[in-house]
Structures are given as structure tokens and as C-alpha cells.
């Protein structure tokens, strides 16, 4: 899955990023993004392993266990969040498959997205 702009924004908002007005210019309709740690940027963070592990994975701690596997000959590598409260429920265990480790960041993002979606259902 290649995430859409809306999906990327939704995940970062779930991680605590908020829009704030940009003051000081002639156009007050411009916005900045405030991070959960209080810094400001004109754009949301890139989807990379550093940012995912800094902002998104901690939001799922205590609710999910992260499992990364490289043992399936048929399906390849996988990343999964196992629900701590409901291990039997596959809907609460978002899993994403990837072929190479270069694709891991994208699979991790997709699993995080699904985990956040599942939180809204339960």
C-alpha cells in the first residue's frame, strides 16, 4: 500500500501533530505543524524508520506488541502489531508483508495505520 496524503496526515495527527497558524507573514491562512515535543515545521515529518519509531510506535506501546518476522518462505518478511488485550482477534493484529528490508518502513507505516484504525473500532 502506498499511503495517500490524507492517510499520512491522519497518522501524524494520531501521533500528536497539530496544525497551528503561521503568523508574521501577510497570509494568515498558512499553517505550521507542531510536533508532540513542541517544535514547529512547515510540513509533516517524512515516513521513515526514525520518525515512525520516535512518534508512532510509542503511541501503540501498552496496547500492541510489535513483531517483525523474516521466517516465511511463502509470504516473505512481515511486520505485525499483536493486540495485548485480544490476542485471538486477527482484526486487532494488523499485519503487513514486505519483500526487502528497504520496504520495511512502508510496511511498518501501513501496520501502524491499521492499528490506529482498529483502536477506533474497539
C-alpha positions in Angstrom: 0.0 0.0 0.0 1.3 3.4 -0.9 -0.3 5.7 1.6 -2.3 8.7 0.5 -1.6 12.2 1.7 -4.7 12.0 3.9 -3.6 8.8 5.5 -0.2 10.2 6.2 -1.7 13.3 7.8 -4.2 11.2 9.8 -1.4 9.0 11.3 0.8 12.0 12.2 -2.3 13.7 13.8 -2.9 10.5 15.8 0.8 10.8 17.0 0.1 14.3 18.3 1.0 16.6 15.4 -1.4 19.6 15.2 -1.9 22.4 12.8 -1.2 25.9 14.1 -1.5 29.2 12.2 1.7 30.7 10.8 1.9 34.3 12.0 4.3 37.1 10.8 3.6 36.9 7.1 1.0 38.6 5.0 -1.1 35.5 4.6 -2.6 34.2 7.9 -4.1 31.2 6.2 -0.7 29.5 6.1 -0.1 26.8 8.7 2.7 25.2 10.6 2.8 21.7 12.1 3.5 21.5 15.8 5.1 18.2 16.9 4.3 16.4 20.2 7.5 17.8 21.6 6.7 21.4 20.7 8.8 22.0 17.7 7.3 23.6 14.5 7.7 22.8 10.9 6.1 23.8 7.6 5.5 20.1 6.7 4.7 16.9 8.5 7.7 14.5 9.1 8.8 12.1 6.4 7.7 8.5 6.7 11.0 6.9 7.7 12.0 4.5 10.5 13.4 7.2 12.7 10.2 9.2 12.7 7.9 6.1 13.0 9.8 4.8 16.0 10.1 8.3 17.5 6.4 9.3 17.2 4.1 6.4 16.2 5.4 3.2 17.7 5.4 4.7 21.3 1.7 5.6 20.8 0.9 1.9 20.4 3.0 0.7 23.4 0.9 -0.9 26.1 -1.8 -1.8 23.5 0.2 -3.8 21.0 3.4 -5.8 20.8 5.5 -5.2 17.6 6.5 -8.4 15.8 8.9 -8.4 12.8 9.5 -11.7 11.1 11.7 -13.0 8.4 10.7 -16.6 8.5 8.0 -17.2 5.9 9.3 -18.7 2.7 5.9 -18.2 1.0 4.9 -14.8 2.2 8.3 -13.2 2.9 9.0 -10.8 5.7 6.2 -9.4 7.9 5.5 -6.7 10.5 2.6 -7.1 12.8 1.1 -5.4 15.9 -0.4 -8.1 18.2 -3.1 -6.8 20.4 -2.1 -7.2 24.1 -5.8 -7.3 25.2 -7.2 -9.6 22.5 -4.5 -11.9 21.0 -7.1 -14.1 19.4 -8.7 -11.4 17.3 -7.0 -11.1 13.9 -8.7 -7.8 13.2 -6.7 -6.4 16.2 -3.5 -7.7 14.8 -2.6 -5.6 11.7 0.0 -7.4 9.6 1.9 -6.2 6.5 4.2 -8.1 4.3 7.3 -6.8 2.5 9.9 -8.3 0.2 13.1 -6.4 1.1 14.3 -4.6 4.2 14.2 -1.4 2.1 10.4 -1.7 2.1 10.2 -2.2 5.9 9.4 1.5 6.7 6.4 1.4 4.4 5.1 -1.9 5.8 5.6 -0.5 9.3 3.6 2.6 8.4 0.8 0.6 7.0 0.6 -1.7 10.1 0.6 1.5 12.3 -2.2 2.9 10.2 -4.3 -0.3 10.6 -3.6 -0.4 14.3 -4.8 3.2 14.8 -7.9 2.3 12.7 -8.6 -0.7 15.0 -8.3 1.4 18.1 -11.3 3.4 16.8 -13.3 0.2 16.4 -12.8 -1.2 19.9 
